[in-house]
Amino acid sequence: MRKKQWILLLVVLAAFVAATAGMRGYQNKQDKKEAQKEEAEKVYALQFSSDDVTGIAYEKDGEWLAFTKNDATWHCETDTAAAIDGDKMKTMLSSLGSMTADNTVESPADIAQYGLDEPSMQAILTFADGSEKTLTFGSTNAIIGGTYVQISDDANVYLVGSSYVNTTLNKSVDDLTVDETEDATDTTENTTGDQTDVQSDDTSENSSDGSDISVDGVE
């Protein structure tokens, strides 16, 4: 009798495990479909790979800043002494390269109503194939938020997040340079390593001298 109860319990447990696994598999499929649907519904005002960009110039506080990439290393054309952080440049370009639009105005006859006749900011991207794209940002939408932008060779006007102007491109040369704390950490580590090597050498020499004295004493 007890054996039958154990068998029944195992059957119920197996059924429960199978049902749980089936539900998880179904939920994963649903989540994947939902993610694919959301991606398919996205409208990109601009899309590119950050690795394909070899130069960017944009306005910052009324001044144009220009950066170029040579052999995977970024340089500032307007401040040649600046040590530009490649990771920070990649972060900026990755953000611009996945610029999604909240709304699209198809081929408007009058772009002035979107502030594009008097841009609030402009940026120029240069790609490895020699092509360029100019981003012209206009006014903000006071009702739903966002900033209007038009991309060269595209007649449409897009409403995108204002963070592209206020954060992504709102970078000074200092904002894009290598952090001094990182340099200081590297220098400290190198110095510590050198000191350790020197101490190790001294210890080895002292040990050798000590051995010689001990032998002399025995003799």
Secondary structure, 3 states (H helix, E strand, C coil): CHHHHHHHHHHHHHHHHHHHHHHHHHHHHHHHHHHHHHHHHCCEEEECCHHHEEEEEEEECCEEEEEEEECCEEEECCCCCCCECHHHHHHHHHHHCEEEEEEEECCCCCHHHHCCCCCCEEEEEEECCCCEEEEEEEEECCCCCCEEEEECCCCCEEEECCHHHHHHCCCCCHHHECCHHHHHHHHHHHHHHHHHHHHHHHHHHHHHHHHHHHHHHHC
